[in-house]
């Protein structure tokens, strides 16, 4: 039995219907090398096989994390970190990795009593030249590694105005950059679960959904592995959380943010 109400499975995908929300995943530019990876030139590394956790350990590890309240969902709930809201933008592809950065900031224990929200639209609008169009994870990670993004008190999460792209804000954004991460092979369950069990959130793009979301934790539901996600749709899920089961949880593009320069201190604008 799941602790969450929003469950998307092979038998039931009704919670995946956008309604008044939008999606925006576009993987047409994703070109894999011989190993199945597509993030060359960014600071993320191909998944190292030594991080694999054997399947026979999954359930016990999940139960231990639950007992210790050491999951990302527990941390997010405790610190009341809001979920992203992409509104009417097609920026799911930048919202998911930016939320990974916010989660890692909590895990690094940087000012946890006042979780800092980071702007997805500041980075997204610069990447796309102010256009409200889709994209994919590599575009987001490459920009976030080189330029970073700004807190939402500087640029709102759905504010696509290019007026925020000024010298002062670009300097501030350098404090909030991706410095390290892992790229996973598409639809690779073992790599995905292994990182989630290590507390590393993932940005996952799903072709069946046309959407990218944040993968927060592994779960064990109905005697099977499942994944707790956090969506960027207003009013969706339990505090933004839901569950993917079966083939629905196998992402076609997966990247983890495991390191970041999230040391910038909040200053008043």
C-alpha positions, 0 to 999 in steps of 0.5 A, spaced: 500 500 500 502 506 498 502 512 502 501 517 496 494 517 492 497 519 486 499 512 482 501 512 475 501 505 473 501 501 466 493 499 468 492 507 470 495 513 467 489 518 469 494 522 473 498 523 468 493 527 464 496 535 464 489 538 465 490 545 465 498 544 466 503 543 460 509 538 459 514 540 454 519 534 454 523 534 447 528 528 446 529 529 438 536 532 439 538 526 444 544 522 440 547 517 444 554 514 444 555 507 443 554 506 451 548 509 450 550 516 454 548 523 451 551 528 456 558 529 453 561 535 455 557 536 461 560 535 468 555 529 469 559 522 468 556 516 466 553 511 471 559 508 475 557 500 476 560 500 483 554 504 485 549 498 483 546 496 489 543 488 488 536 487 487 535 483 493 537 488 498 532 493 495 526 492 499 530 492 506 534 498 504 527 502 503 524 499 509 531 502 513 530 509 510 523 509 512 524 507 519 530 512 519 525 517 516 532 518 511 528 519 505 528 525 500 520 525 501 521 525 509 526 531 508 522 535 503 516 534 508 520 536 514 523 542 511 516 544 507 520 545 500 515 547 495 514 543 489 516 546 482 510 549 478 511 550 471 504 553 470 503 555 463 510 554 461 513 548 457 519 548 462 518 541 465 525 539 462 528 545 466 524 544 472 526 537 474 533 538 474 533 545 478 528 541 483 534 536 484 539 542 486 534 544 491 533 537 494 541 537 494 541 543 498 537 540 503 541 534 503 547 538 504 544 542 510 545 549 507 540 553 511 535 547 512 530 552 516 529 556 510 529 552 504 531 556 498 527 556 491 531 556 485 528 559 479 527 554 473 524 560 468 530 564 469 535 559 466 530 556 461 528 563 458 535 564 457 536 557 454 530 558 449 531 565 448 525 567 451 521 562 447 516 558 451 518 551 448 520 544 450 527 541 451 531 536 455 535 534 460 542 535 457 540 543 455 538 544 462 545 541 465 549 544 460 547 551 462 546 550 470 553 547 470 556 553 466 551 559 468 547 556 474 540 560 476 538 565 481 533 564 487 526 565 485 526 572 489 530 575 483 526 571 478 519 568 479 519 561 477 514 562 471 517 569 469 520 568 462 522 576 461 528 577 459 529 583 463 532 579 468 538 577 464 543 582 467 550 582 469 548 582 476 543 576 476 548 572 472 553 574 477 549 571 482 547 565 478 554 563 479 553 561 486 548 556 484 551 551 479 551 544 478 558 541 479 557 534 478 552 528 477 551 522 473 548 520 467 544 513 467 542 509 461 535 510 458 530 505 462 535 502 466 532 500 472 538 498 476 542 504 475 535 508 477 534 505 483 541 504 486 542 512 486 535 513 489 537 508 494 543 513 495 539 519 496 541 522 490 535 525 486 534 524 478 531 528 473 527 523 468 524 524 462 518 520 459 517 519 452 510 516 454 508 522 458 512 527 454 514 530 460 520 530 465 519 530 473 524 529 479 525 522 481 525 522 489 526 516 492 525 508 491 519 505 494 516 498 495 509 497 493 504 491 492 511 487 493 514 490 487 519 496 486 516 503 485 518 510 484 516 516 488 516 522 483 515 530 484 511 533 479 511 541 477 504 541 476 500 546 480 495 542 485 498 535 483 499 530 487 500 530 495 504 536 496 507 534 489 508 527 490 506 521 486 508 514 484 510 511 478 509 503 477 511 498 472 514 500 465 511 507 467 517 508 471 522 507 466 525 514 463 528 515 457 532 520 459 535 520 466 540 525 469 542 525 477 545 532 480 550 529 485 554 535 486 553 543 486 555 549 488 549 551 492 553 555 497 550 562 495 547 565 501 540 569 501 541 576 500 535 581 500 533 584 493 
